[in-house]
């Protein structure tokens, strides 16, 4: 029984990921994939790109994200942002959080909300001061299972936010976050 070469397997996996990214871009370029239900049809492609192995595509994914942001293509932008966040974790945050689109920042916060990386926690807490209330709303829900004084302080600030939805979300999450001892 022949053994597969690990380098060959890795190369094949990278080639498959590049094809998945190219396929997603090709489908995003056609309007036939923009009708109702498009989100569900794209989900399998996006999930293939949300693996840690897809982190090798980070530079290309960031370029594509920037192109979709510049083109004001919210559907494509959100799909690529979600894939990038899942593949690269905290390494993707700088690109995702500097995107001028609040929707990208929301998607980043939501996609990374379940991460237990301490860097991610710090960056999520920083989103509590985002200028857009939708991002602050997402930031209120993201740290729901993260104990710690920084999380609690951010949630307490959000509980007094000018936006009622943000306030309500932060207050609900505060009930879930244990007080630090």
Rosetta blueprint (number, residue, H / E / L):
1 X L
2 X L
3 X L
4 X L
5 X L
6 X H
7 X H
8 X H
9 X H
10 X H
11 X H
12 X H
13 X H
14 X H
15 X H
16 X H
17 X H
18 X H
19 X H
20 X H
21 X H
22 X H
23 X H
24 X H
25 X H
26 X H
27 X H
28 X H
29 X H
30 X L
31 X H
32 X H
33 X H
34 X L
35 X L
36 X L
37 X L
38 X H
39 X H
40 X H
41 X H
42 X H
43 X H
44 X H
45 X H
46 X H
47 X H
48 X H
49 X L
50 X L
51 X L
52 X H
53 X H
54 X H
55 X H
56 X H
57 X H
58 X H
59 X H
60 X H
61 X H
62 X H
63 X H
64 X H
65 X H
66 X H
67 X H
68 X H
69 X H
70 X H
71 X L
72 X L
73 X L
74 X H
75 X H
76 X H
77 X H
78 X H
79 X H
80 X H
81 X H
82 X H
83 X H
84 X H
85 X H
86 X H
87 X H
88 X H
89 X L
90 X H
91 X H
92 X H
93 X H
94 X H
95 X H
96 X H
97 X H
98 X L
99 X L
100 X L
101 X L
102 X H
103 X H
104 X H
105 X H
106 X H
107 X H
108 X H
109 X H
110 X H
111 X H
112 X H
113 X L
114 X L
115 X L
116 X L
117 X L
118 X H
119 X H
120 X H
121 X H
122 X H
123 X H
124 X H
125 X H
126 X H
127 X H
128 X H
129 X H
130 X L
131 X L
132 X L
133 X H
134 X H
135 X H
136 X H
137 X H
138 X H
139 X H
140 X H
141 X H
142 X H
143 X L
144 X L
145 X L
146 X L
147 X L
148 X L
149 X H
150 X H
151 X H
152 X H
153 X H
154 X H
155 X H
156 X H
157 X H
158 X H
159 X L
160 X L
161 X L
162 X L
163 X L
164 X H
165 X H
166 X H
167 X H
168 X H
169 X H
170 X H
171 X H
172 X H
173 X H
174 X H
175 X L
176 X L
177 X L
178 X L
179 X L
180 X L
181 X L
